[in-house]
Structure formats: C-alpha cells, structure tokens
Amino acid sequence: MGNWLRWLVFGVLAVAGFVAVQQGWLGFLSDKNLVASYIHSHGVAGLMEIILAGAVFTGVGAPRQLLAFVLGYALDGLNGTLLSTLSTALGATGCFFTSRWLLRTSLTERFGQRMRQFDDLFRQQTLLKVLMVRLLPVGSNLVTNLVAGCSEIRFAHFLAGSTLGYLPQMLVFALAGAGVGQADHYELLLSITLFIIASAIGAFLYHSHRAKALASPVSSQS
C-alpha cells in the first residue's frame, strides 16, 4: 500500500474516532440503560449500529468486558455473549489490519529485534498461543492487536484464536449483566464461577506452555 493511501486511511480512522468521541458514542456504550433503550426502540438497525460502535469502542482499547456486560443487560446472557464477541472480533480485525498497513514498516524498522522475537514465539501453534493470551484476565487487548498486526502471524489464526479466547470472559460478563437486569442471583453466581474457570484454564495453558519451552532446550541436549 502506497504511503499516500496509508495516510488517507489513517485520516479516515482519525476522523471517525473524533466523531465517535464528539457524539458521545463511547460514553453511550458504557451506559447499560441507554443502550437497552436504544436497541428496543430502533430494532435490528439499532442493534447493528451498536455492534459497529462496539467494534470501534473495543478497537481503541475500551474494555470488551464492559461491552459484554452492557449487551447482556440489554438483551440476555446468550445474545449478549455472541454479539459482544462478534463486535470485539470486528474491532480486533480493524486494529490488526490498521497496524499491518499503517504501522508495520515503521515499527519493524525501529523494533526489529523485538518483532522477530514475537514472530519466533508465535510461529508455531499460533492459534493456541493467541487463545492462551486471550483467556488470561490480564494484558491489553489493544496492544495484542497492534503487535499481532505488525508481526508475521496469519490473520486467520489470529482471528480464530482471539474469537475463541474472547468467548469465556464475554459469557461471564454477559451473564452478569443479564443477572443484574433480571435480578437473577443464580446468573451472577454462574458468571463468577465461569470467570474463575476461564482464568484457571488460561493460567494452566500459560504455565504448561512455559514448562514445555523450558524443557525443550534441556531435552534437545540430552
């Protein structure tokens, strides 16, 4: 992509972000009552607008868990999970390609060694490793998207790992939102339990992979 086209895309994204902030869309998405009212009054068209706004919301670094909570409150646990995951995956996709088209060359020139280390780490079992990162309840969604876009990893593996990794936490927070909306203590308890399970799975995958990485050099020398 030519430099002029990169800057054109960057300008369009900057204007879109500015308009979203000026119109109060990012703040609007954090208000569960306003979002619920908007969806119920605007129907399918309003829901599509919320999904696209949510993609921008999470794409610029806002917490995806908040979006899941709000949509769980506005809809229900299952629909809130699926639609917030779809919205966040769209945001991650936009961020990934923005990084790959606009930032990859400059960041590779400046941080070439670190980018090569990232590529070496994610070259094998990419989907599983992206899934592991998404399952952990720590880290930055925005930074992960940007770094992945600048790396050599395949987009299909990035998207599949991200989407699968998003689902457990989105389910947790969507159920919590639905529980608040319906005053259902069982859904709140279930969401807490699932959050603990998802975090434990992420931690297990992380430590398992780390143990294998440490054992590999030893076994190769034996």
C-alpha positions as a Markdown table, in Angstrom:
| # | Residue | x | y | z |
|---|---|---|---|---|
| 1 | Met | 0.0 | 0.0 | 0.0 |
| 2 | Gly | 1.4 | 3.4 | -1.0 |
| 3 | Asn | 2.3 | 6.0 | 1.6 |
| 4 | Trp | -0.4 | 8.3 | 0.4 |
| 5 | Leu | -3.1 | 5.6 | 0.8 |
| 6 | Arg | -1.8 | 4.7 | 4.3 |
| 7 | Trp | -2.1 | 8.3 | 5.4 |
| 8 | Leu | -5.6 | 8.5 | 3.8 |
| 9 | Val | -6.8 | 5.5 | 5.7 |
| 10 | Phe | -5.2 | 6.9 | 8.9 |
| 11 | Gly | -7.0 | 10.2 | 8.3 |
| 12 | Val | -10.4 | 8.5 | 7.8 |
| 13 | Leu | -9.9 | 6.5 | 11.0 |
| 14 | Ala | -8.8 | 9.5 | 13.0 |
| 15 | Val | -11.9 | 11.5 | 11.8 |
| 16 | Ala | -14.2 | 8.5 | 12.6 |
| 17 | Gly | -12.7 | 8.3 | 16.1 |
| 18 | Phe | -13.1 | 12.0 | 16.6 |
| 19 | Val | -16.7 | 12.0 | 15.5 |
| 20 | Ala | -17.4 | 9.0 | 17.8 |
| 21 | Val | -15.9 | 10.9 | 20.8 |
| 22 | Gln | -17.7 | 14.1 | 19.9 |
| 23 | Gln | -21.1 | 12.4 | 19.5 |
| 24 | Gly | -20.6 | 10.7 | 22.9 |
| 25 | Trp | -20.8 | 7.2 | 21.4 |
| 26 | Leu | -18.0 | 5.8 | 23.5 |
| 27 | Gly | -19.6 | 7.0 | 26.7 |
| 28 | Phe | -23.0 | 6.0 | 25.5 |
| 29 | Leu | -21.9 | 2.3 | 25.1 |
| 30 | Ser | -20.9 | 2.2 | 28.8 |
| 31 | Asp | -24.5 | 3.1 | 29.9 |
| 32 | Lys | -26.5 | -0.1 | 30.0 |
| 33 | Asn | -29.9 | 1.7 | 30.4 |
| 34 | Leu | -29.3 | 3.9 | 27.3 |
| 35 | Val | -28.1 | 1.0 | 25.2 |
| 36 | Ala | -31.0 | -1.1 | 26.2 |
| 37 | Ser | -33.5 | 1.7 | 25.4 |
| 38 | Tyr | -31.8 | 2.4 | 22.0 |
| 39 | Ile | -31.9 | -1.3 | 20.9 |
| 40 | His | -35.5 | -1.7 | 22.0 |
| 41 | Ser | -36.6 | 1.5 | 20.2 |
| 42 | His | -34.6 | 1.0 | 17.0 |
| 43 | Gly | -34.8 | -2.7 | 16.5 |
| 44 | Val | -32.4 | -4.6 | 14.2 |
| 45 | Ala | -31.0 | -1.4 | 12.7 |
| 46 | Gly | -30.2 | -0.1 | 16.2 |
| 47 | Leu | -28.6 | -3.4 | 17.1 |
| 48 | Met | -26.3 | -3.3 | 14.1 |
| 49 | Glu | -25.3 | 0.3 | 14.9 |
| 50 | Ile | -24.5 | -0.8 | 18.5 |
| 51 | Ile | -22.4 | -3.7 | 17.2 |
| 52 | Leu | -20.4 | -1.4 | 14.8 |
| 53 | Ala | -20.0 | 1.2 | 17.6 |
| 54 | Gly | -18.8 | -1.6 | 19.9 |
| 55 | Ala | -16.2 | -2.6 | 17.4 |
| 56 | Val | -14.8 | 0.9 | 17.5 |
| 57 | Phe | -15.2 | 1.0 | 21.3 |
| 58 | Thr | -13.1 | -2.1 | 21.8 |
| 59 | Gly | -10.8 | -1.4 | 18.9 |
| 60 | Val | -9.5 | 1.7 | 20.5 |
| 61 | Gly | -8.8 | -0.1 | 23.8 |
| 62 | Ala | -12.0 | 0.2 | 25.8 |
| 63 | Pro | -12.7 | -2.9 | 27.9 |
| 64 | Arg | -14.6 | -5.6 | 26.0 |
| 65 | Gln | -15.9 | -7.0 | 29.3 |
| 66 | Leu | -17.9 | -3.8 | 29.7 |
| 67 | Leu | -19.5 | -4.2 | 26.3 |
| 68 | Ala | -20.4 | -7.8 | 27.2 |
| 69 | Phe | -22.0 | -6.6 | 30.5 |
| 70 | Val | -24.0 | -3.9 | 28.8 |
| 71 | Leu | -25.3 | -6.2 | 26.0 |
| 72 | Gly | -26.1 | -8.9 | 28.4 |
| 73 | Tyr | -28.2 | -6.4 | 30.4 |
| 74 | Ala | -29.8 | -5.0 | 27.2 |
| 75 | Leu | -30.5 | -8.4 | 25.6 |
| 76 | Asp | -29.8 | -11.6 | 27.6 |
| 77 | Gly | -26.8 | -13.7 | 28.5 |
| 78 | Leu | -26.6 | -15.8 | 25.3 |
| 79 | Asn | -27.2 | -13.0 | 22.8 |
| 80 | Gly | -25.1 | -10.6 | 24.8 |
| 81 | Thr | -22.2 | -13.1 | 24.7 |
| 82 | Leu | -22.5 | -13.8 | 20.9 |
| 83 | Leu | -23.0 | -10.2 | 19.8 |
| 84 | Ser | -20.3 | -8.7 | 22.1 |
| 85 | Thr | -17.9 | -11.3 | 20.9 |
| 86 | Leu | -18.7 | -10.5 | 17.3 |
| 87 | Ser | -18.3 | -6.8 | 17.9 |
| 88 | Thr | -15.0 | -7.3 | 19.7 |
| 89 | Ala | -13.7 | -9.6 | 16.9 |
| 90 | Leu | -14.6 | -6.9 | 14.4 |
| 91 | Gly | -12.7 | -4.3 | 16.4 |
| 92 | Ala | -9.7 | -6.6 | 16.7 |
| 93 | Thr | -9.8 | -7.2 | 12.9 |
| 94 | Gly | -9.8 | -3.5 | 12.2 |
| 95 | Cys | -7.0 | -2.9 | 14.6 |
| 96 | Phe | -5.0 | -5.8 | 13.2 |
| 97 | Phe | -5.1 | -4.5 | 9.6 |
| 98 | Thr | -4.7 | -0.9 | 10.6 |
| 99 | Ser | -1.5 | -1.9 | 12.4 |
| 100 | Arg | -0.3 | -4.1 | 9.4 |
| 101 | Trp | -1.0 | -1.5 | 6.8 |
| 102 | Leu | 0.0 | 1.7 | 8.7 |
| 103 | Leu | 2.5 | 0.8 | 11.4 |
| 104 | Arg | 4.2 | -2.4 | 10.4 |
| 105 | Thr | 7.1 | -0.9 | 8.4 |
| 106 | Ser | 8.0 | 1.9 | 10.9 |
| 107 | Leu | 7.7 | -0.4 | 13.9 |
| 108 | Thr | 9.7 | -3.2 | 12.3 |
| 109 | Glu | 12.5 | -0.7 | 11.4 |
| 110 | Arg | 12.6 | 0.6 | 15.0 |
| 111 | Phe | 11.9 | -2.5 | 17.0 |
| 112 | Gly | 13.1 | -5.2 | 14.6 |
| 113 | Gln | 14.7 | -7.4 | 17.2 |
| 114 | Arg | 11.6 | -7.5 | 19.4 |
| 115 | Met | 9.3 | -8.1 | 16.5 |
| 116 | Arg | 11.5 | -11.1 | 15.4 |
| 117 | Gln | 11.2 | -12.5 | 19.0 |
| 118 | Phe | 7.4 | -12.2 | 18.8 |
| 119 | Asp | 7.4 | -13.9 | 15.4 |
| 120 | Asp | 9.6 | -16.7 | 16.7 |
| 121 | Leu | 7.3 | -17.2 | 19.7 |
| 122 | Phe | 4.1 | -17.3 | 17.7 |
| 123 | Arg | 5.3 | -19.0 | 14.6 |
| 124 | Gln | 4.2 | -22.5 | 15.9 |
| 125 | Gln | 0.8 | -23.2 | 17.4 |
| 126 | Thr | -0.3 | -19.7 | 16.7 |
| 127 | Leu | -4.0 | -20.3 | 17.3 |
| 128 | Leu | -3.3 | -22.0 | 20.6 |
| 129 | Lys | -1.0 | -19.2 | 21.8 |
| 130 | Val | -3.4 | -16.4 | 20.8 |
| 131 | Leu | -6.1 | -18.3 | 22.6 |
| 132 | Met | -4.0 | -18.6 | 25.7 |
| 133 | Val | -3.3 | -14.8 | 25.7 |
| 134 | Arg | -7.0 | -14.0 | 25.3 |
| 135 | Leu | -8.0 | -16.3 | 28.1 |
| 136 | Leu | -5.8 | -14.7 | 30.7 |
| 137 | Pro | -7.6 | -12.0 | 32.6 |
| 138 | Val | -4.6 | -9.6 | 32.2 |
| 139 | Gly | -3.0 | -7.8 | 29.4 |
| 140 | Ser | -4.1 | -5.2 | 26.8 |
| 141 | Asn | -6.4 | -6.2 | 24.0 |
| 142 | Leu | -5.3 | -3.1 | 22.1 |
| 143 | Val | -1.6 | -3.9 | 22.4 |
| 144 | Thr | -2.1 | -7.5 | 21.4 |
| 145 | Asn | -4.0 | -6.5 | 18.3 |
| 146 | Leu | -1.3 | -3.9 | 17.3 |
| 147 | Val | 1.6 | -6.2 | 17.9 |
| 148 | Ala | -0.1 | -9.1 | 16.1 |
| 149 | Gly | -0.8 | -6.8 | 13.1 |
| 150 | Cys | 2.9 | -5.8 | 12.9 |
| 151 | Ser | 4.1 | -9.4 | 13.1 |
| 152 | Glu | 4.2 | -12.2 | 10.5 |
| 153 | Ile | 1.4 | -14.3 | 12.0 |
| 154 | Arg | -1.5 | -15.3 | 9.8 |
| 155 | Phe | -4.7 | -13.3 | 10.2 |
| 156 | Ala | -6.9 | -16.5 | 10.2 |
| 157 | His | -5.1 | -17.9 | 13.2 |
| 158 | Phe | -5.2 | -14.6 | 15.0 |
| 159 | Leu | -8.9 | -14.2 | 14.5 |
| 160 | Ala | -9.8 | -17.8 | 15.3 |
| 161 | Gly | -7.7 | -17.8 | 18.5 |
| 162 | Ser | -9.0 | -14.4 | 19.5 |
| 163 | Thr | -12.6 | -15.2 | 19.0 |
| 164 | Leu | -12.4 | -18.5 | 20.9 |
| 165 | Gly | -10.4 | -16.8 | 23.6 |
| 166 | Tyr | -12.9 | -14.0 | 24.0 |
| 167 | Leu | -15.9 | -16.2 | 24.4 |
| 168 | Pro | -15.4 | -17.4 | 28.1 |
| 169 | Gln | -15.0 | -13.9 | 29.5 |
| 170 | Met | -17.7 | -12.4 | 27.3 |
| 171 | Leu | -20.1 | -15.1 | 28.6 |
| 172 | Val | -19.1 | -14.3 | 32.2 |
| 173 | Phe | -19.8 | -10.6 | 31.9 |
| 174 | Ala | -22.9 | -11.0 | 29.7 |
| 175 | Leu | -24.4 | -13.3 | 32.3 |
| 176 | Ala | -23.5 | -10.9 | 35.0 |
| 177 | Gly | -25.3 | -8.1 | 33.0 |
| 178 | Ala | -28.3 | -10.3 | 32.4 |
| 179 | Gly | -28.4 | -11.2 | 36.1 |
| 180 | Val | -28.4 | -7.5 | 37.1 |
| 181 | Gly | -31.1 | -6.8 | 34.6 |
| 182 | Gln | -33.3 | -9.6 | 35.8 |
| 183 | Ala | -32.1 | -9.6 | 39.4 |
| 184 | Asp | -31.1 | -13.2 | 39.0 |
| 185 | His | -28.6 | -14.2 | 41.6 |
| 186 | Tyr | -28.1 | -17.6 | 40.0 |
| 187 | Glu | -26.8 | -16.0 | 36.8 |
| 188 | Leu | -24.5 | -13.7 | 38.8 |
| 189 | Leu | -23.1 | -16.8 | 40.7 |
| 190 | Leu | -22.7 | -18.7 | 37.5 |
| 191 | Ser | -20.8 | -15.8 | 35.9 |
| 192 | Ile | -18.4 | -15.6 | 38.8 |
| 193 | Thr | -17.8 | -19.4 | 38.7 |
| 194 | Leu | -17.2 | -19.3 | 34.9 |
| 195 | Phe | -14.8 | -16.4 | 35.3 |
| 196 | Ile | -12.7 | -18.4 | 37.8 |
| 197 | Ile | -12.8 | -21.5 | 35.5 |
| 198 | Ala | -11.7 | -19.4 | 32.4 |
| 199 | Ser | -8.9 | -17.8 | 34.3 |
| 200 | Ala | -7.7 | -21.1 | 35.6 |
| 201 | Ile | -7.7 | -22.6 | 32.0 |
| 202 | Gly | -5.7 | -19.6 | 30.8 |
| 203 | Ala | -3.2 | -19.9 | 33.6 |
| 204 | Phe | -2.9 | -23.7 | 33.0 |
| 205 | Leu | -2.2 | -23.2 | 29.3 |
| 206 | Tyr | 0.3 | -20.4 | 30.1 |
| 207 | His | 2.2 | -22.5 | 32.7 |
| 208 | Ser | 2.0 | -25.6 | 30.5 |
| 209 | His | 3.5 | -23.8 | 27.5 |
| 210 | Arg | 6.1 | -22.2 | 29.7 |
| 211 | Ala | 7.2 | -25.6 | 31.1 |
| 212 | Lys | 7.5 | -27.0 | 27.6 |
| 213 | Ala | 9.5 | -24.1 | 26.5 |
| 214 | Leu | 11.9 | -24.6 | 29.4 |
| 215 | Ala | 12.1 | -28.3 | 28.9 |
| 216 | Ser | 12.8 | -28.1 | 25.2 |
| 217 | Pro | 16.4 | -26.9 | 25.3 |
| 218 | Val | 17.2 | -29.5 | 28.0 |
| 219 | Ser | 15.7 | -32.4 | 26.1 |
| 220 | Ser | 17.4 | -31.3 | 22.9 |
| 221 | Gln | 20.8 | -31.5 | 24.6 |
| 222 | Ser | 20.2 | -35.0 | 26.2 |
